[in-house]
Amino acid sequence: MLQANFHIKSRDGLSRIGEFDTLHGKVSTPTLMPVIDPINPNIIPIPNIIELGANIIITNAYLLYKNENVRNFVLDKGLHDYLSYEGPIMTDSGAFQLMSYGSVEVTNKVITKFQEDINVDIGVFLDVPVAHGTNDELKEAVKKTIERAKEHILNRNQQKETQWVGPLQGGKNLDAFKQCSSFMKTQPFEIHAIGSVVPLMENYDYLSVVKLIEMTKKIIPINRPIHLFGAGHPMLFALACYLGIDLFDSAAYVLFAKKRRYLSTFGTYLLEDLDYFPCSCKFCSDTSPKDVRSWENNDITKFLANHNLAVSFQELGLIKQTIKDGRLFNLVLKRSMSHPRLAEAVQYLTKTEMSNNLEPFTSLSYPKARFFSHPWSLSDPMVIRYKERLLSRFQPFKEIAVLRPYSYSLPSDLSTHNFYIDPVFGLIPEEWKPIYPLLQNEAYFSTDYNFDENYIKKFILTFKEKFTHIYTFGVDKNSSYYKSIELDSIPSGSPISDNEKLRSILSYQFGINSFEKLPTFIFEFSRKTNRMKNFSTTNGIPWGVIRAHDNLIIPQTDLIKWLHSYMQYPNGRVIVENDVESFVSDGKSVFCKFVKDTDKKLRIGDEVIIVNSNDDLLGTGTLNYSPQEISFFTKGIAVKTRKRKDLQIKKFKK
Ligand SMILES: [Zn+2]
């Protein structure tokens, strides 16, 4: 079996832009595999489908097999020759026909061998999907699917490069689904497909679909692409991608077209009901619904199929861009307005447990500002992470804390720690304010009157021993938790210094809580933003640069050595195999397969220390995969190493 070598190029939480190998070329994900009619000429010729954005197609092995002439042709010349297409092809096994018509005239063994013989890139064995079953029927289908999987694996031709899909059956019976997934994850499959979701989607039961994807992502190794079998409606793509789906297939573009249905990300329209086309793809922009209705039936179907595919790939393009920008959830929110049952499913995503699942896979920063435009945005994994870090990593330098809304201005000579009461993040110490996304965000909430009272109480409880006084200004003074005094009675003194600010950022970023032997620095400030740009010792040795886009520190050689000495192993570290030591010292990036272990508290975007298993310092770089992912992947770059000529192997042995 050819290895898929799936790797991630960009991500936002569990959603990802990735790529994997097949015998006939690379597949970029997330993507849609248009279903091709295996017997009759396809309504849209394959070259036109590719032009619309497809990089892999799917057809049906059972139907190819059933037609004797076609069967003989593909066995002789291969499937790619038959379809006159040299790119990646996936085939389904006939399981769908089994679900629809109750029986198929082919065995699991035969259809396995047939797919190998006609050189498909990705095949499926004859699993047992169930459309509308009782719990017992779903359980039985899982039992049979597992038996068939075992039989299929025994009968595979190991010389062939066919990649195989492990179907996840069980549908709404979550126990059965879990049993199926737990079995499949241990077996040699390159891709997994969540089956039996079409009936759920036909009933608008998007919540059940979300729960199936959620369970899949918890069980199936994260390096295997996940296909949501039978999901071809663009309205659902953003939500599914957000949860980590990589592949869709669409027969919908034709099936809907034949019923004169026009797909949109806002739902489905009947051609008869349309006065305007809500789309400006190359097909729609040329004509009007009224014109189209006057055409021959076949032309209407062709037009609708073309538009349906175009709008689907357009949505995937938008999804990929929002993943890069860290804004996919905003698109999910927008799509949730298309159907109340979709909104129900999206609301389910806002539960704390879901945010906790997503948090380890969420980068520290994105190129664009984070948008908070809906109360549901408050469950953003970045918010959850920040709130936890304030409670666990914040180190006071002053005895008094002052909490107040943005509109409440304070004298500049208070010798206090000043916090903003923030409608999204709860509380933000002034010295952390420039860190992404505390400054780099837009929220529609009124900044004065919305605040998370429970979180503020939690903060006060956590820090009441560390401050002598915590005063709150400008919010509800009746609450017994808030002690307020006249501002005049707070003694003036020296405010937080630049060196204290820097130490505070070190606490946020690296979890540092003691600053022993850390020198006093002098700072250079940006003329444009007035924020810290870099810092060095009083005798001019540079120790760090502040990343402009997220205000985190890129440590220079001396700070790296200091962090290495004062952060206990394995904190802040990526531990690599001994035989790649010299590559790392040369500044070459570290691939996932060479990583032995990683501090699990690290996050994508963190500046990390690279060491060998003796904790000898080898280099530094930026973490590119989450610690939870690294052990599963081989091809992806785990750490983008920074060139440091002055760090030599083993020179800094402790
Ligand atoms: Zn269109």
Residues whose N, C-alpha, C, O or C-beta is under 5 A from the ligand:
A	BS01	ZN	C279 S280 C281 C284 H307
